[in-house]
Amino acid sequence: MRDFQQPGRSAVFATNGMCATSHPLAAKVAIQMLEAGGNAVDAAIAGAVLLGICEPQMTGIGGDCFVLLKPAGEDRIVALNGSGRAPAGLSAATLRDRGLSAMPTDTADAVTVPGAIDAFCRLSKDWGRAGLKASLAPAIHYAEAGVPVAPRTAFDWARATDHLQGAARSFYLLDGQAPRPGQVFRAPQQAEVLRRVAMDGPAGFYEGEVAEDMVASLRALGGTHTLEDFAATACDYTDPVSGPYKHVELFEHPPNGQGATAILMANILSHFDLPSMDPLGADRAHIEAEATKLAYDARNRFIADADHTTRLAHMLAPETAANLAALIDPNRAMDNPAALSEAVHRETIYITVVDRDRMAVSLIYSIFHSFGSGLASEKFGINFQNRGAGFSLQEGHANEAGGGKRPMHTIIPAMLKREGRVIMPFGVMGGPYQPNGHARVLTNLVDYGMHPQAALDAPRSFADAAGLLVERGYTDAVRAALADKGHKVLEPDSAIGGAQAILIDEETGVLQGASDPRKDGCALGY
């Protein structure tokens, strides 16, 4: 239990249904959907699509999604890959001939076909109860009526203003500026797109006037996209990947998602006595940072389109984690993890909903960087994701950019099982931080006995290319100790990630919702 004399938030307890997500309006409409007789799928779609209006810098209908679903009355987990593919005309060789050594982030070359709308339609048809029209109605209403911009959203929006180009500036700025907290953002053109999807399903988006707007806009920006690329969009059901961590099992999305990275990282951490370390101390942060470096190096080597990922079993193998763990010096930061591990290997929203029948949805939906590519379609203002930036331009790499391929994706929903039963859908936003975030939440729960809300509240650190990012929640003594171990300690420009979780307490029948204070949102139940 938290110290009620200290700042913080309590978990939310309810019995009939729960939603945890990053904006209160999205949580509210999800609960309203449940109260009206819809199920967790109906509610998750309603909340997720609305988040594209509440947090357009994070997500939108021009993006992708991944879903993990536990059906009512079962404990199997279904995975749905709602990520789009590169246009057929994308060529790594052509980009290399232009002098590029890495994928751009802010041109039409980085824009992959949006996959989320197709996935939402499929999810609603296969698993929903209320129907697609009901699920899209809240987003249609708020796109027209407007949403007051929340504080964290305004902060992120202002940081991304210079990234917006052309038509996107007219659709996503107010008088040329990012909106201030409390100013109302409207997107009536997106309401019209959603009406067409509600009436015609995927065809309302991937065919006809909406698709023509997207293709014409992208081609005018130098893209190779065609109407055929959009019409060919199709989500896929897949089998989740999983790995044990002590008494629980972590379930993740398979490639092209990076979920295997979180499992590998947890497997590496299992070789260290984390419970003996201070959860907010330097030793734990150091071991986690070193495990991150090694797990992410493996990700960069192996994760790609599912049809091109050939070493997934190697990433998940216990001996791989053991060999990588042996490379970690508990007293010194490694300078070049890629060289050390050679011998061993030769922006986003998240929503989770659990309903009264204990159907559980773990859904993550994103346009990648803040406002994606910074580009939008001319007529309907659909903000294009830049997921193509996840491709490699290295010739022969499994993740080499190519027509019809899915890039390596950073967004990963998760679920935990204990003794074969799903106990917690959860997710961590924050681009590349996500596998590290999953491992941090997992070890906070298992090794330190934290309640999910405390696990999300706790300060975070993250080893990225710039150095070891350490949130202000750590003490100066911990920062100094990390520097002594050889880390370049930096204070991040903004909070690291954001997370949501719902703990299913089978003994009491109570749902316990946890929501990250780093975001504007909350958990709500009824």
C-alpha positions as CSV (number, residue, x, y, z in Angstrom):
1,M,0.0,0.0,0.0
2,R,1.2,3.5,-0.8
3,D,2.1,6.2,1.7
4,F,-1.0,8.4,1.7
5,Q,1.1,11.3,3.0
6,Q,3.1,11.3,-0.3
7,P,1.9,12.3,-3.7
8,G,0.6,9.4,-5.8
9,R,-2.5,7.8,-7.1
10,S,-4.5,4.8,-5.8
11,A,-5.3,1.8,-8.0
12,V,-8.9,1.7,-9.2
13,F,-11.0,-1.3,-8.0
14,A,-14.2,-2.6,-9.7
15,T,-16.0,-5.8,-10.4
16,N,-17.9,-5.5,-13.7
17,G,-15.4,-4.0,-16.1
18,M,-12.3,-1.9,-16.2
19,C,-10.3,0.3,-18.7
20,A,-6.9,1.8,-18.2
21,T,-5.5,4.2,-20.8
22,S,-3.7,7.5,-21.3
23,H,-6.7,9.9,-21.6
24,P,-9.8,10.2,-19.4
25,L,-12.2,10.6,-22.2
26,A,-11.1,7.4,-23.8
27,A,-11.4,5.5,-20.6
28,K,-14.9,7.0,-20.1
29,V,-16.2,6.0,-23.5
30,A,-14.8,2.5,-23.0
31,I,-16.6,2.1,-19.7
32,Q,-19.8,3.5,-21.3
33,M,-19.5,0.9,-24.0
34,L,-19.3,-1.8,-21.4
35,E,-22.2,-0.4,-19.4
36,A,-24.3,-0.4,-22.6
37,G,-23.8,-4.1,-23.2
38,G,-20.7,-4.1,-25.3
39,N,-17.7,-6.3,-24.6
40,A,-14.0,-5.6,-24.1
41,V,-13.4,-5.5,-27.9
42,D,-16.1,-3.0,-28.5
43,A,-14.8,-0.8,-25.7
44,A,-11.1,-1.1,-26.7
45,I,-11.9,0.0,-30.3
46,A,-14.0,2.9,-29.1
47,G,-11.3,4.1,-26.7
48,A,-8.4,3.6,-29.1
49,V,-9.9,5.4,-32.1
50,L,-10.9,8.3,-29.8
51,L,-7.3,8.5,-28.6
52,G,-6.4,9.5,-32.2
53,I,-8.4,12.7,-31.5
54,C,-7.4,13.2,-27.9
55,E,-3.7,12.5,-28.6
56,P,-3.1,13.0,-32.3
57,Q,0.7,13.3,-31.8
58,M,0.7,9.7,-30.5
59,T,-1.7,7.9,-32.8
60,G,-4.4,8.1,-35.5
61,I,-6.1,6.3,-38.3
62,G,-3.0,6.7,-40.4
63,G,-1.2,4.2,-38.1
64,D,-0.8,0.6,-37.1
65,C,-1.9,-1.5,-34.1
66,F,-1.1,-4.8,-32.4
67,V,-3.6,-6.7,-30.2
68,L,-3.5,-9.5,-27.7
69,L,-7.0,-10.9,-26.8
70,K,-8.1,-13.3,-24.1
71,P,-11.5,-14.6,-25.1
72,A,-14.2,-14.8,-22.4
73,G,-14.2,-18.1,-20.5
74,E,-10.8,-19.1,-21.8
75,D,-7.2,-18.5,-21.0
76,R,-5.7,-18.8,-24.5
77,I,-4.3,-15.6,-26.0
78,V,-5.0,-14.6,-29.6
79,A,-2.6,-12.2,-31.4
80,L,-3.7,-9.9,-34.2
81,N,-1.1,-8.1,-36.3
82,G,-2.6,-4.8,-37.6
83,S,0.6,-3.4,-39.0
84,G,0.7,-2.3,-42.6
85,R,3.2,-3.0,-45.3
86,A,5.6,-0.9,-47.4
87,P,4.3,0.1,-50.8
88,A,5.3,-2.4,-53.6
89,G,7.5,0.3,-55.1
90,L,9.8,0.8,-52.1
91,S,13.3,-0.2,-52.8
92,A,16.3,-0.2,-50.5
93,A,18.7,-0.1,-53.5
94,T,17.0,3.0,-54.8
95,L,17.3,4.7,-51.5
96,R,21.0,3.7,-51.2
97,D,21.5,5.1,-54.8
98,R,20.2,8.4,-53.5
99,G,23.0,8.4,-50.9
100,L,21.0,7.3,-47.9
101,S,22.5,5.0,-45.4
102,A,19.5,4.9,-43.1
103,M,15.7,5.2,-43.6
104,P,14.4,8.8,-43.5
105,T,11.8,9.7,-40.9
106,D,10.1,12.7,-42.4
107,T,9.5,11.8,-46.1
108,A,7.0,9.7,-48.0
109,D,9.7,7.0,-48.2
110,A,9.0,6.3,-44.5
111,V,5.2,6.0,-44.9
112,T,3.9,2.4,-44.8
113,V,0.3,1.7,-45.5
114,P,-1.9,2.2,-42.4
115,G,-3.0,-1.2,-40.9
116,A,-5.0,-0.2,-37.9
117,I,-8.4,0.5,-39.5
118,D,-8.4,-3.0,-41.2
119,A,-7.5,-4.6,-37.8
120,F,-10.2,-2.7,-35.9
121,C,-12.8,-3.8,-38.5
122,R,-11.7,-7.4,-38.3
123,L,-11.5,-7.4,-34.5
124,S,-15.1,-6.0,-34.3
125,K,-16.4,-8.5,-36.8
126,D,-14.8,-11.5,-35.2
127,W,-14.9,-10.7,-31.5
128,G,-17.1,-7.7,-30.9
129,R,-20.7,-7.6,-29.7
130,A,-22.0,-4.1,-30.3
131,G,-20.8,-3.6,-33.9
132,L,-18.4,-1.3,-35.6
133,K,-20.9,1.6,-35.8
134,A,-21.3,1.7,-32.1
135,S,-17.6,1.5,-31.4
136,L,-16.8,4.4,-33.8
137,A,-19.6,6.7,-32.7
138,P,-17.7,8.3,-29.8
139,A,-14.7,9.2,-31.9
140,I,-17.0,10.6,-34.6
141,H,-18.7,12.8,-32.0
142,Y,-15.6,14.1,-30.4
143,A,-13.8,14.6,-33.8
144,E,-16.6,17.1,-34.6
145,A,-17.3,18.6,-31.2
146,G,-13.7,18.8,-30.2
147,V,-11.6,17.7,-27.3
148,P,-9.9,20.1,-24.8
149,V,-6.1,19.4,-25.1
150,A,-4.7,17.8,-21.9
151,P,-1.5,19.0,-20.2
152,R,0.9,16.1,-21.2
153,T,-0.6,16.1,-24.7
154,A,0.1,19.8,-25.1
155,F,3.6,19.3,-23.8
156,D,4.3,16.6,-26.4
157,W,2.5,18.6,-29.2
158,A,4.6,21.7,-28.7
159,R,7.8,19.7,-28.9
160,A,6.7,18.2,-32.3
161,T,5.5,21.4,-34.0
162,D,8.6,21.8,-36.2
163,H,8.2,18.2,-37.4
164,L,4.8,19.0,-39.1
165,Q,5.0,19.8,-42.8
166,G,2.6,21.0,-45.5
167,A,-1.0,20.0,-45.1
168,A,-0.3,18.6,-41.6
169,R,0.4,22.1,-40.3
170,S,-3.1,23.3,-41.3
171,F,-4.8,20.2,-39.7
172,Y,-2.8,19.9,-36.5
173,L,-1.9,23.4,-35.5
174,L,-4.1,26.2,-34.3
175,D,-3.2,29.5,-35.9
176,G,0.3,28.1,-36.7
177,Q,0.9,27.0,-33.0
178,A,0.6,23.9,-31.0
179,P,-2.6,24.2,-28.8
180,R,-2.2,25.1,-25.2
181,P,-3.8,23.0,-22.4
182,G,-7.5,23.6,-22.5
183,Q,-7.7,24.7,-26.1
184,V,-10.1,22.6,-28.2
185,F,-8.9,20.4,-31.0
186,R,-11.3,19.3,-33.7
187,A,-10.9,17.0,-36.7
188,P,-14.2,17.1,-38.7
189,Q,-12.6,15.6,-41.8
190,Q,-11.6,12.5,-39.7
191,A,-15.1,12.2,-38.5
192,E,-16.2,11.9,-42.1
193,V,-13.6,9.2,-42.7
194,L,-14.8,7.3,-39.7
195,R,-18.5,7.6,-40.8
196,R,-17.5,5.9,-44.1
197,V,-15.7,3.1,-42.2
198,A,-18.7,2.7,-40.0
199,M,-20.9,2.3,-43.0
200,D,-18.6,0.4,-45.4
201,G,-16.0,-1.3,-43.3
202,P,-12.4,-1.4,-44.6
203,A,-13.5,-0.4,-48.1
204,G,-14.5,3.0,-46.7
205,F,-10.8,3.6,-45.9
206,Y,-8.8,1.5,-48.3
207,E,-10.8,2.1,-51.4
208,G,-12.7,5.1,-52.9
209,E,-12.3,8.7,-52.1
210,V,-10.4,8.3,-48.8
211,A,-7.8,6.0,-50.4
212,E,-7.5,8.3,-53.4
213,D,-6.8,11.2,-51.1
214,M,-4.0,9.3,-49.3
215,V,-2.4,8.0,-52.5
216,A,-2.5,11.3,-54.3
217,S,-1.1,13.1,-51.3
218,L,1.8,10.6,-50.9
219,R,2.6,10.5,-54.6
220,A,2.8,14.3,-54.6
221,L,5.3,14.0,-51.8
222,G,7.5,11.6,-53.7
223,G,6.0,8.3,-52.5
224,T,5.5,5.2,-54.7
225,H,2.2,4.3,-53.1
226,T,-0.7,3.1,-55.3
227,L,-4.3,2.3,-54.8
228,E,-3.4,-1.4,-55.2
229,D,-1.1,-1.1,-52.1
230,F,-4.0,0.2,-50.0
231,A,-6.6,-2.3,-51.3
232,A,-4.2,-5.2,-50.5
233,T,-4.1,-4.3,-46.8
234,A,-4.9,-7.3,-44.6
235,C,-4.3,-7.9,-40.9
236,D,-3.2,-11.4,-39.7
237,Y,-3.9,-13.6,-36.7
238,T,-0.7,-15.0,-35.3
239,D,0.4,-17.0,-32.2
240,P,1.9,-15.0,-29.4
241,V,5.4,-15.8,-28.1
242,S,6.1,-16.3,-24.4
243,G,8.7,-16.9,-21.8
244,P,8.7,-17.7,-18.1
245,Y,10.0,-15.3,-15.4
246,K,10.0,-17.1,-12.1
247,H,6.3,-17.9,-11.2
248,V,4.7,-16.0,-14.1
249,E,4.8,-16.2,-17.9
250,L,5.2,-13.2,-20.1
251,F,3.2,-13.2,-23.4
252,E,4.2,-10.9,-26.2
253,H,3.4,-10.3,-29.9
254,P,5.7,-12.2,-32.4
255,P,7.7,-10.5,-35.1
256,N,7.5,-8.0,-36.8
257,G,6.8,-6.7,-33.3
258,Q,9.8,-6.5,-30.9
259,G,8.1,-8.5,-28.1
260,A,10.8,-11.2,-28.2
261,T,13.2,-8.5,-27.0
262,A,11.2,-8.1,-23.8
263,I,11.3,-11.9,-23.2
264,L,15.0,-12.0,-23.9
265,M,15.7,-9.2,-21.5
266,A,13.6,-10.8,-18.8
267,N,15.5,-14.1,-19.4
268,I,18.8,-12.2,-19.0
269,L,17.7,-10.5,-15.8
270,S,16.6,-13.9,-14.3
271,H,20.4,-14.7,-13.9
272,F,20.8,-11.9,-11.4
273,D,19.6,-11.6,-7.8
274,L,17.4,-8.6,-8.3
275,P,15.5,-9.0,-5.0
276,S,18.7,-8.4,-3.1
277,M,19.2,-5.1,-4.8
278,D,17.5,-1.8,-3.9
279,P,14.7,-1.4,-6.4
280,L,15.6,2.3,-6.7
281,G,19.4,1.8,-6.4
282,A,22.3,2.0,-8.8
283,D,23.0,-1.8,-8.9
284,R,19.6,-2.7,-10.2
285,A,19.5,0.2,-12.7
286,H,23.0,-0.8,-13.9
287,I,22.1,-4.5,-14.5
288,E,18.9,-3.5,-16.3
289,A,20.9,-1.1,-18.5
290,E,23.4,-3.7,-19.5
291,A,20.6,-6.3,-20.2
292,T,18.9,-3.7,-22.3
293,K,22.0,-3.1,-24.5
294,L,22.4,-6.8,-25.2
295,A,18.7,-7.5,-25.8
296,Y,18.3,-4.5,-28.1
297,D,21.4,-5.5,-30.0
298,A,19.8,-8.9,-30.6
299,R,16.6,-7.2,-31.7
300,N,18.4,-5.1,-34.3
301,R,20.1,-8.2,-35.7
302,F,17.1,-10.5,-36.0
303,I,13.6,-8.9,-35.8
304,A,12.0,-8.2,-39.1
305,D,8.9,-9.1,-41.1
306,A,7.7,-12.5,-39.9
307,D,8.5,-14.0,-43.3
308,H,12.1,-12.8,-43.0
309,T,12.8,-13.5,-39.2
310,T,14.8,-16.7,-39.1
311,R,16.3,-16.6,-35.6
312,L,13.4,-16.1,-33.3
313,A,14.0,-19.4,-31.5
314,H,17.6,-18.3,-30.9
315,M,16.4,-15.1,-29.3
316,L,14.0,-17.0,-27.0
317,A,16.4,-19.8,-26.1
318,P,17.5,-20.0,-22.4
319,E,21.1,-20.6,-23.3
320,T,21.1,-17.4,-25.4
321,A,20.1,-15.4,-22.3
322,A,22.6,-17.2,-20.1
323,N,25.4,-16.5,-22.5
324,L,24.5,-12.8,-22.7
325,A,24.1,-12.5,-19.0
326,A,27.6,-13.8,-18.6
327,L,28.9,-10.8,-20.5
328,I,27.6,-8.3,-17.9
329,D,30.1,-6.8,-15.5
330,P,28.1,-5.8,-12.3
331,N,30.6,-3.0,-11.7
332,R,31.2,-1.6,-15.2
333,A,29.2,-0.4,-18.1
334,M,30.0,-2.0,-21.5
335,D,31.2,0.3,-24.2
336,N,30.3,-1.8,-27.3
337,P,27.6,-4.4,-26.7
338,A,27.4,-5.3,-30.3
339,A,31.0,-6.4,-30.4
340,L,30.7,-8.3,-27.1
341,S,27.5,-10.2,-28.1
342,E,28.9,-11.1,-31.6
343,A,30.2,-14.4,-30.2
344,V,26.8,-15.3,-28.8
345,H,24.8,-14.4,-31.9
346,R,27.0,-14.9,-34.8
347,E,5.4,7.9,-30.0
348,T,2.3,5.5,-29.1
349,I,-1.0,4.9,-27.1
350,Y,-2.0,1.9,-25.2
351,I,-5.4,0.8,-23.9
352,T,-6.4,-2.3,-21.9
353,V,-10.0,-3.4,-21.2
354,V,-11.4,-6.3,-19.2
355,D,-15.2,-6.9,-19.2
356,R,-17.5,-8.7,-16.8
357,D,-17.1,-12.0,-18.7
358,R,-13.3,-11.5,-18.3
359,M,-12.6,-11.0,-21.9
360,A,-9.3,-9.1,-21.9
361,V,-7.9,-6.8,-24.6
362,S,-4.3,-5.5,-24.7
363,L,-4.1,-3.1,-27.6
364,I,-1.3,-0.7,-28.7
365,Y,-1.9,1.8,-31.6
366,S,0.7,4.2,-32.9
367,I,2.0,6.4,-35.7
368,F,5.6,5.8,-34.4
369,H,7.4,9.2,-34.1
370,S,5.4,12.2,-32.7
371,F,3.0,13.0,-35.5
372,G,4.5,10.1,-37.5
373,S,6.2,11.4,-40.7
374,G,4.8,14.9,-40.1
375,L,2.9,14.5,-43.3
376,A,-0.9,14.4,-43.8
377,S,-3.3,13.8,-46.7
378,E,-4.6,17.0,-48.3
379,K,-8.4,16.5,-48.1
380,F,-9.1,14.4,-45.0
381,G,-6.0,15.4,-42.9
382,I,-5.0,11.8,-42.2
383,N,-1.6,11.9,-40.5
384,F,0.7,9.4,-42.0
385,Q,2.8,7.1,-39.8
386,N,6.6,6.8,-40.5
387,R,6.9,3.1,-39.6
388,G,9.1,2.6,-42.6
389,A,11.8,4.2,-40.5
390,G,12.0,0.9,-38.8
391,F,13.5,-0.7,-41.9
392,S,17.2,-1.2,-42.4
393,L,19.1,-0.1,-45.5
394,Q,21.8,-2.6,-44.9
395,E,22.0,-4.9,-48.0
396,G,21.0,-8.4,-47.2
397,H,19.7,-7.6,-43.7
398,A,16.5,-9.5,-42.7
399,N,14.8,-6.2,-42.1
400,E,16.1,-4.5,-45.3
401,A,13.5,-2.2,-46.8
402,G,11.5,-3.7,-49.6
403,G,8.1,-3.6,-51.2
404,G,5.3,-5.5,-49.5
405,K,7.4,-6.0,-46.3
406,R,6.4,-5.1,-42.8
407,P,9.2,-3.2,-40.9
408,M,10.4,-4.1,-37.4
409,H,7.9,-2.5,-35.0
410,T,8.5,-1.1,-31.6
411,I,4.9,-1.3,-30.3
412,I,4.1,-4.4,-28.2
413,P,1.1,-5.2,-26.1
414,A,1.6,-7.8,-23.3
415,M,-0.2,-10.2,-21.0
416,L,0.9,-12.1,-17.9
417,K,-0.2,-15.6,-16.9
418,R,0.2,-17.4,-13.6
419,E,-0.5,-21.1,-13.4
420,G,-2.0,-21.0,-16.9
421,R,-4.4,-18.2,-16.2
422,V,-4.3,-14.7,-17.5
423,I,-3.8,-12.3,-14.6
424,M,-2.8,-9.0,-16.2
425,P,-3.0,-7.4,-19.6
426,F,-0.5,-4.5,-19.7
427,G,1.5,-2.3,-22.0
428,V,4.2,0.3,-21.8
429,M,4.4,3.2,-24.3
430,G,7.6,5.0,-25.3
431,G,8.9,3.8,-28.7
432,P,12.1,1.9,-28.2
433,Y,11.7,1.9,-24.4
434,Q,8.9,-0.6,-24.6
435,P,10.7,-3.9,-24.1
436,N,12.8,-2.3,-21.3
437,G,9.5,-1.0,-19.8
438,H,7.9,-4.5,-19.9
439,A,10.9,-5.9,-18.1
440,R,10.9,-3.1,-15.5
441,V,7.2,-3.6,-14.8
442,L,7.6,-7.4,-14.6
443,T,10.5,-7.2,-12.2
444,N,8.8,-4.6,-10.1
445,L,5.9,-7.0,-9.7
446,V,7.7,-10.3,-9.3
447,D,11.0,-9.4,-7.6
448,Y,9.9,-6.4,-5.4
449,G,6.2,-7.4,-4.8
450,M,4.9,-4.0,-6.0
451,H,1.2,-3.5,-6.8
452,P,0.8,-2.7,-10.5
453,Q,0.1,0.9,-9.7
454,A,3.3,1.2,-7.6
455,A,5.1,-0.6,-10.4
456,L,4.0,2.1,-12.9
457,D,4.7,5.0,-10.5
458,A,8.3,4.0,-9.7
459,P,11.1,6.0,-11.4
460,R,12.6,4.7,-14.6
461,S,16.0,4.6,-16.4
462,F,16.8,3.6,-19.9
463,A,20.1,3.0,-21.7
464,D,19.8,4.4,-25.2
465,A,22.3,5.6,-27.8
466,A,22.9,8.9,-26.1
467,G,23.6,7.4,-22.6
468,L,21.7,6.3,-19.5
469,L,18.6,8.3,-19.2
470,V,17.7,8.6,-15.5
471,E,14.4,10.2,-14.3
472,R,14.4,12.8,-11.6
473,G,12.8,10.2,-9.2
474,Y,16.3,8.8,-8.6
475,T,18.6,10.4,-6.0
476,D,21.8,12.2,-6.8
477,A,23.7,9.5,-5.0
478,V,22.3,6.9,-7.4
479,R,23.2,9.1,-10.4
480,A,26.8,9.4,-9.0
481,A,27.1,5.7,-8.4
482,L,25.9,5.0,-12.0
483,A,28.5,7.5,-13.3
484,D,31.2,5.7,-11.3
485,K,30.2,2.5,-13.1
486,G,31.0,4.2,-16.4
487,H,27.5,5.3,-17.5
488,K,27.0,8.6,-19.2
489,V,24.1,9.7,-17.0
490,L,21.6,12.1,-18.6
491,E,18.3,13.5,-17.4
492,P,15.6,12.8,-20.1
493,D,13.8,15.7,-21.7
494,S,10.4,14.2,-20.7
495,A,9.2,11.3,-18.6
496,I,10.2,7.9,-19.9
497,G,7.3,6.1,-21.4
498,G,3.8,5.6,-19.9
499,A,2.0,2.4,-19.0
500,Q,-1.4,0.9,-18.1
501,A,-2.4,-2.4,-16.5
502,I,-5.4,-4.3,-15.2
503,L,-4.8,-6.9,-12.5
504,I,-7.4,-9.7,-12.5
505,D,-7.8,-11.0,-9.0
506,E,-9.4,-14.4,-9.4
507,E,-9.7,-14.9,-5.6
508,T,-11.9,-11.9,-5.0
509,G,-13.4,-11.3,-8.5
510,V,-12.1,-7.7,-8.4
511,L,-10.4,-5.9,-11.2
512,Q,-7.5,-3.6,-10.2
513,G,-6.7,-0.9,-12.7
514,A,-3.3,0.9,-12.8
515,S,-2.6,4.0,-14.8
516,D,0.8,5.8,-15.3
517,P,1.0,9.3,-13.8
518,R,3.3,10.3,-16.6
519,K,0.3,10.5,-18.9
520,D,-3.0,12.4,-18.8
521,G,-5.1,9.3,-18.4
522,C,-6.6,7.1,-15.7
523,A,-8.1,3.7,-14.9
524,L,-11.9,3.6,-14.7
525,G,-14.2,0.8,-13.7
526,Y,-17.8,0.1,-12.8
